[in-house]
Amino acid sequence: MNKSTSIFGGVTIIALALIVLMPILLPSVTLATEILIFALAALACNLLLGYTGLLSFGQGIFFGGGAYSASLVMLHLDFGLISALITAILVGASLALIVGALAIRRTGIYFVMLTLSFSQMAYFLAYTFSDWTGGDNGLLDVPRPALTLFGITISDLQSSEAFYIFVAAVFAIVFVFARRVIHSPFGTTLVAIRENEGRSSAVGFSTNHFKLVAFVISGAITGLAGALYAMLLNFAPLSNVELLMSENILIMTIIGGTGSLIGSIFGAGAIVMMGDLLSSIWPRWMMILGAALIAVVLFLPGGLWGGIISLTSKLSSIKVKKNLTSEVTK
């Protein structure tokens, strides 16, 4: 197997290196944790947008669903860390199954409008059922349970560093899993559907079935990200499920690079750090975000990661030309 496509080589090693370096290079460990959590959500979105060609505005539904479900079972049922995360994964997958089963019946702009409608519906449901969600106030005092295994406490996760290590481990596992998915026959079929759904259907693939499975996987990972975010904040706000959250996840995916899992780290890092640094300087910092998105779409169609690959290729070709020139002059 080629190192570039091996799930444990190439891109995976770069991702692991970034995970190690982020808490060292960034101003705070909490900021690095937030970036990894949103990188998870962007990675999940990339499975839909980058590999299946589905532009979904429903990611906030799964993110908020994961945050609310994990928070509720920890607050009212005294669930532990792993049980709460599994609950969030199942809820995210179930919501994605419902939304996807209805939305994939249509394609193009009609699919986008359906996911947009579901997103708005989810927001108003969360706002209406305030006894469960806390309404505008959100769910307060969300705990961060200790990591236990067979009754033995491995870490209480109360320190920023300990929680970052846990989130980093989760991200690494999901990243390897996602790499395995996209390099499997299933992932190859998703790319074929993205490129030409009609032809894929003509050769015998049930395209709706494949798109629905991709939707469920994406929803499960996004629900996991939502649960981790609630634990990071000790709070599950209503904003988790609103349309703006779906838009932010989509923007992270596009800026990082669609069709590139590692691009999710760069996209999430760019947006989270931009918000952290600029929001305190200029309240209208979102205008800069808009300009950045336009610039990426126009000049970096492959996103930040695509730009890095392109720059590396150009530098390599220049180096090769210089070597050839020096050989000729000799």
BELMOPE-V845235 format. One record per backbone hydrogen bond with DSSP energy under -1.0 kcal/mol. NH is the residue of the N-H (numbers start at 1). CO is the residue of the C=O. If there is no record, write none. Layout:
# BELMOPE-V845235
{{NH,CO} {NH,CO}}
This chain:
# BELMOPE-V845235
{{5,2} {6,2} {9,6} {12,9} {14,10} {15,11} {16,12} {17,13} {18,14} {19,15} {20,16} {21,17} {22,18} {25,21} {26,22} {32,28} {33,29} {34,30} {35,31} {36,32} {37,33} {38,34} {39,35} {40,36} {41,37} {42,38} {43,39} {44,40} {45,41} {46,42} {47,43} {49,45} {50,46} {51,46} {54,48} {56,54} {61,58} {62,58} {63,59} {64,60} {65,61} {66,62} {67,63} {68,64} {69,65} {70,66} {71,67} {72,68} {73,69} {74,70} {75,71} {76,72} {77,73} {79,73} {84,80} {85,81} {86,82} {87,83} {88,84} {89,85} {90,86} {91,87} {92,88} {93,89} {94,90} {95,91} {96,92} {97,93} {98,94} {99,95} {100,96} {101,97} {102,98} {103,99} {104,100} {106,103} {110,107} {112,108} {113,109} {114,110} {115,111} {116,112} {117,113} {118,114} {119,115} {120,116} {121,117} {122,118} {123,119} {124,120} {125,121} {126,122} {127,123} {128,124} {129,125} {130,128} {132,129} {133,129} {134,130} {137,134} {139,236} {142,234} {147,155} {149,152} {152,149} {154,147} {155,147} {163,159} {164,160} {165,161} {166,162} {167,163} {168,164} {169,165} {170,166} {171,167} {172,168} {173,169} {174,170} {175,171} {176,172} {177,173} {178,174} {179,175} {180,176} {181,177} {182,178} {183,179} {184,181} {187,181} {188,184} {189,185} {190,186} {191,187} {192,188} {193,189} {194,190} {195,191} {196,192} {200,196} {201,197} {202,198} {203,199} {204,201} {205,200} {207,205} {210,206} {211,207} {212,208} {213,209} {214,210} {215,211} {216,212} {217,213} {218,214} {219,215} {220,216} {221,217} {222,218} {223,219} {224,220} {225,221} {226,222} {227,223} {228,224} {229,225} {230,226} {231,227} {232,228} {233,229} {234,230} {235,230} {236,139} {240,237} {241,238} {245,242} {246,242} {247,243} {248,244} {249,245} {250,246} {251,247} {252,248} {253,249} {254,250} {255,251} {256,252} {257,253} {260,257} {264,261} {265,262} {266,262} {267,263} {268,264} {269,265} {270,266} {271,267} {272,268} {273,269} {274,270} {275,271} {276,272} {277,273} {278,274} {279,275} {282,278} {285,282} {287,284} {289,285} {290,286} {291,287} {292,288} {293,289} {294,290} {295,291} {296,292} {297,293} {298,294} {299,295} {300,296} {303,300} {304,255} {305,256} {306,302} {307,303} {308,304} {309,305} {310,306} {311,307} {312,308} {313,309} {314,310} {315,311} {316,312} {317,313} {318,314} {319,315} {320,316} {321,317} {322,318} {323,319} {324,320} {325,321} {326,322} {327,323} {328,324} {329,325} {330,326}}
